[in-house]
Amino acid sequence: MKRVSNRRRGWVKWTVIGLACALLLGGVGALTLWSRDDGSLKAAAESAFQQGVDLNKQQQFDQALEQFSRAVTWSPETHRYHQSLVMTFVALRRGPEAIQFYKALIARNPKSGVGHYWLGRLYMERQSLDDAAKEFEEARRLAPKDEHAIISLGHIYLRQGKEDEALAAYKQANELTPRVAAVHAGLGTIYFHRKEDDKAETEYNDALMIDPSLSEARYNLSLIYERRKEWDKAVKQWKQLLEDDPNESQARERLARYYMTAGQYGDAVDEYTMLSEVRQASPEVFLALGEAQILYAATLTDAGQQRHLKDAALESFQRTLELEPSNAQARKYVDQLTPKSSHDRPAATPFHSHQGGDQ
């Protein structure tokens, strides 16, 4: 009996020491962590995460950060916990604090590829591309089957102009996880820059099938069709871009230029009119609008409609001169369109379009 009693006393002794160390090292949170097995720890992390989500909805952001931090600490390899934590830090513009948190997290979990990845995301958010690349590289080394860091490396290398490295990263990511829209879009952009249009078209179409909202991929795809003079396909992409975002001025300008080249002057007037509302300080837009109005007027038979369009064209050219007083072409148009007196309007004279662009 005495031997059993001593054994029990030894067990109690070391239990008390363990509890005391837990309290000294991390307080109540560490005590709770020390006493849980992996299963209950994951459940606690999920509970903390859900509490953080609820607190975010209630705009109790500091409390939400506390819960997300617990979730990440208790389950450091779960990406969605990190995503919510980082997004909340960024939304509150507390990036430096977030970086310090992740440095401490990595110090406790040096082999966490996920931790390095989210630290890289924070550096990327702050435009520290070299630091971000370093963290993504470490994340890839630690977790070579996790595509997150590899995709982000592709993005970083592409922004840094390292197309060979970006291409290799995107291809590796595509092998690990096929059909990721951002990967196909990244591959398409590299091929687009290299004028490998067939490959770029394939990658952009794959990306848009997965995520139709990728506007840069759609716009670049339209330029491929424009280069090939496949106008129906190019126009389709421009119209889709404008349906998604009516203020997308690049697509609208391309569409307006196409209408001018195709002799669809009424459509060109409509597009340049809307473009002038978005780019109100652009003399080029108002000059092109005026020219479209003149050319459209020449196709009409109704004298009143012709006069209305020429008056509108005069206003467009005058606006051009307000924005760029040295514009000789606009000055010529204004001189031709301005009546000498209220009773002496000049007869209609032929106007020659001065079209810009690279059609």
Number of C-alpha atoms within 10 A of each C-alpha: 6 7 8 9 10 11 12 11 12 12 12 12 11 11 12 12 12 15 17 13 15 19 16 12 12 13 13 12 12 15 18 15 17 16 12 12 9 11 9 12 18 17 14 19 24 21 16 22 26 17 18 28 21 13 17 17 11 10 11 13 18 15 14 25 22 15 24 29 25 22 28 25 18 19 19 21 14 17 16 13 25 25 15 20 26 24 14 21 20 17 11 11 11 12 19 13 12 19 19 12 14 23 16 13 19 18 12 11 16 13 15 18 26 26 28 27 30 25 28 29 24 23 21 18 13 14 12 13 19 15 17 26 24 17 24 29 21 21 26 22 15 16 18 17 14 18 21 20 30 30 23 25 29 29 23 22 20 19 12 12 12 14 21 12 15 25 23 16 24 25 20 19 26 19 11 14 14 12 15 17 21 21 28 25 27 25 26 28 26 20 21 22 12 11 12 14 20 12 15 26 23 16 24 29 19 19 25 19 13 15 14 16 14 17 18 13 26 24 18 21 27 25 21 21 18 19 14 11 12 13 16 11 15 25 20 12 22 23 15 17 25 17 11 13 12 15 16 16 20 14 25 22 21 21 24 27 24 21 19 22 13 11 15 16 25 17 17 28 24 14 21 26 20 18 24 20 12 15 15 12 15 15 23 18 22 27 28 29 28 30 28 32 27 27 26 22 22 17 12 12 9 9 10 11 13 20 14 13 22 23 16 16 26 24 16 26 26 21 20 27 20 13 16 15 13 11 16 11 14 27 16 11 21 19 11 16 21 14 13 11 8 7 7 8 11 12 9 12 9 9 12 10 15 11 15 11 8 8 11
